[in-house]
Amino acid sequence: MTYTIGIDSSTTATKAVLVRADGEVAGVATSTYAAESPHPLWSEQHPDLWWQATQEAIRNLLDNTGANAADVAGVGLTGQMHGLVLLDAAGTPLRPAILWNDQRTAAECDEIRTIVGAERFIRITGNDALTGFTAPKLLWVRNQEPEIYARAAHVLLPKDYVRLRLTGTYATDRAGGGGTVLFDHKARTWSPAILDALEIPPAWMPPTFEGPEITGTITEEAATATGLRAGTPVVAGGGDQAATAVGTGAIDPGVLTVSLGTSGVVFAATTQPVIDPAGSVHAFPHAVPARWHLMGVTLAAAGSLAWLRDTAAPGTDFAALSAAAERVASGSDGLVFLPYLSGERTPHNDPLARGAFVGLTVRHEIGHLTRAVMEGVAFSLRDVLEVMLAVGVERPEQVRISGGGARSPLWRQIVADTLQAEVATVNTTEGAAFGAAMLAAVGTELVADAATAAKEWVRVVDSTRPAASSDDGYAVYRSLYPALRDAMHTLSNSE
């Protein structure tokens, strides 16, 4: 039996997935860790946590499945995007990594817009300068920790530090590289203009590769540490969202992916580099050659329902809440929910936005509240889609949905009605790690290309078609943010 392994270094755990050459998952192993917040708005992890967890996850994977390391044809890497791993000339971390959800860099984002010009920055990188991205983190270290910055020699993303430990090579994939916002979006590699304007040495940035390209092989030292065979190829892989899209078959236009996790993610593949001139949605290279993607993120999707349950119905399971919501008609009897519990990113990019129920009356019960939350989250996903359609993305024929919220048949129906597209679940449930294993299969020629792998490995297991239109409710929802924005900001500033 021949296998590939996908390794996902996420914010909370490293997952290793063993996949057979026919696309069947043979085993999964996970090793967890925590992030630290030494100051308000900060989020950090030490890179050695990822390496320790990688060793443990791979060893457990091989031990639990009985797979022979000699049968592993290749390894693919994925993981949390945007984090800053700053290394010295010997490859040693100079400080804990600054993660994607760290919010300390608002001043550096303004600095970037001033130096480069906001419109020019979006035109080159495909994105606005936001606190989550890598570039402002690098400027923050320069501004606040100059003694560390002076010793810097290499900049990596989290999964690429794992690559360094596995192969001894400095490299990154182009989907993840785009998420640094130091990339030329069209050229799919580092932007000389941006690096020069921000005075970042080009020599610090690793070589870039397409997702299926081999970037190195397992070293003798890494083989001893992990149980893998020395010489096993390691492919570039992709940032977690791009790898997840690969793993669900969202490679070509016409198939949209939606993640209903704690946050909501809408992902659309394109055959050309497309950007939103306002920077409302993110634009990155795909993990597949000759493909790009647009991505929008809403900050409280299934997280909104978890908040409602914990606040209004503690101890109630989600299936019971969904059953109560199913007894309520579409529109929740005139109740609308704005899911801005953590501010909002797409399309408003407003950290001071706040959640709200609008239209509450004494007749509204927990079923109404639940359905309103489900509908409000679906409306927030449509907000993202509308921006994408406006800049030329094809209207999707099918939406492939994943995440905890996708377990609810009612929520899937609400999303189908709101987006006016078929909503499908697929057989693959291992997310980004599965996509990384697919890219490894392409890079080691177990399958011809990513499109072939998607057809052979990914199958639709359930489909929900639109049964009604939510246009009237969506129109009311769209009117509420501009009407309430000033009040939201006043309330936020008084916290």
Residue, then its C-alpha position, 0 to 999 in steps of 0.5 A: m500500500t502506498y500513502t501520503i501524509g498531510i500535516d496541518s499545524s493549526t493554532t490549537a493542534t497539529k494533525a497528521v492524516l495518512v491517506r491511501a493512494d485511492g484517497e481513503v483516509a487510513g488514520v489520523a493523529t493529533s497533538t495539541y498545544a496552547a497559544e499565549s496572550p502576554h498582553p491584551l490583543w496579543s497572540e503568540q506561540h513558540p515554534d518549537l511547539w509545532w515541531q514537537a507536536t509534529q513529531e508526536a503526531i507522525r509517530n502516533l500515526l505510524d504506530n496506530t495504523g501499522a503503516n510502514a514508513a517506506d510506503v509513504a510516498g510524500v508529505g504535504l504541509t499546511g497550517q495557520m496562515h499569516g503568522l510571523v516566525l523570525l529566525d536568526a542566521a542559524g535558523t533559531p527562532l528569535r522570539p515567539a511567533i506572532l499569530w494570525n489572530d494577534q491584533r497589536t499592529a494597527a499603527e503598522c498597518d497605517e504605516i504601510r498605507t502611508i508608505v506604499g499608498a493604500e490603493r497601490f498596496i491593494r493593487i499589488t498585493g490584492n489586499d488591504a494592510l490588516t492586523g492579521f497579516t505578516a507584513p505589519k507584524l514584521l514592522w512591529v518587531r522593527n519598531q518595538e524590538p529593534e535588537i531582535y530585528a537586527r539579528a533577523a535573517h529569515v522570515l517563515l510562516p508557521k508550517d514552513y518552520v515545520r518544513l525547515r525542521l523536516t527537510g533543512t530547507y527554507a521554502t514556502d508555498r505561494a498560497g501562504g506567501g500571498g497571505t503575508v501581503l508581501f507578494d505580487h499577487k499577479a506574479r505569485t511571488w515576493s514583490p520587489a516594490i513592496l519589499d523595497a518600500l518597506e525596507i525589508p531585505p529580500a534575502w530574508m524571504p524564502p523561495t516560493f513554490e506551487g503547492p504540489e512542488i517538492t521543496g525538500t526531503i526528510t533528513e536523517e535527523a528528522a527521520t529519527a525524530t518522526g519515524l519517517r524514511a529519510g529521503t521522503p519528498v515534502v511538497a510545498g502544500g498550502g495555507d490552511q484555507a487553500a488546502t481545505a479548498v483542495g481537500t473539498g475539490a474547490i479548484d475550479p470556478g463554479v464551486l464555492t466553499v463555505s466553512l461554518g466554523t467558529s468563524g465563517v469563510v467563503f472561498a472562490a477559486t478563479t483562473q485569473p488574479v482578481i482583486d476587490p479594489a476596496g480590499s473587502v475580500h482577500a485575494f491570494p494565489h491558490a495552492v493549485p498552479a494557475r489558480w487564484h482565489l478570493m476569500g472572505v471571513t466573517l468573525a462569528a458564524a457557528g460561534s454566534l450559535a455557541w454564544l446563544r446556547d451558552t447565554a440563553a440556553p446553557g446545557t442545551d445541545f445544538a440538535a435541540l436548538s435546531a429542532a426548536a428553530e425548525r418549528v419557526a417560519s423563515g424570517s423568524d417572525g420579524l426578528v433579524f440578528l447581526p452576527y458582529l459579536s467580535g466586530e466584523r472583517t468582511p465586508h465591513n472591516d470594522p472591529l467596532a461593529r457589534g451584534a444585535f437582535v432587531g425586531l424582538t417582541v414578547r412572542h419571540e422564544i428560543g426557537h426564534l432566536t436560534r433561527a434568527v442567528m442561523e439566518g443572520v450568519a447566512f446573510s453575512l455569508r451572502d454579504v461576502l458572496e455579493v462582493m465576490l460577484a461584483v468583482g467578477v467571480e462566477r455565481p456558484e452552481q454548488v457550495r461545498i460546506s464544512g465545519g460544525g454548523a454544517r451538521s445542521p440540516l436546517w442551517r444547510q437549507i437556510v444557506a442554500d436559500t440565502l445563497q441560491a445555490e446547491v449546498a453539498t457536503v463531501n466525504t472528506t472531513e479532515g480539512a486542510a490536512f487532507g488537502a495537503a495529502m492530496l497535494a503530496a499525491v500530485g507532487t509524487e505523481l500518484v495522481a496526475d494533477a489536483a483536478t484528477a485528485a479532486k474527481e477521484w478522492v472527493r465525493v458529494v454525500d449530501s445535497t440541499r437545494p434552494a427551496a425558497s428565496s431569502d431576498d426580502g430578509y436579506a434586504v432588511y439585514r443589509s439596511l441595518y449595519p449602516a443604520l446602526r454603525d454610529a451607535m455601535h461605535t459609540l457603544s464600543n468606545s464606552e466599553 
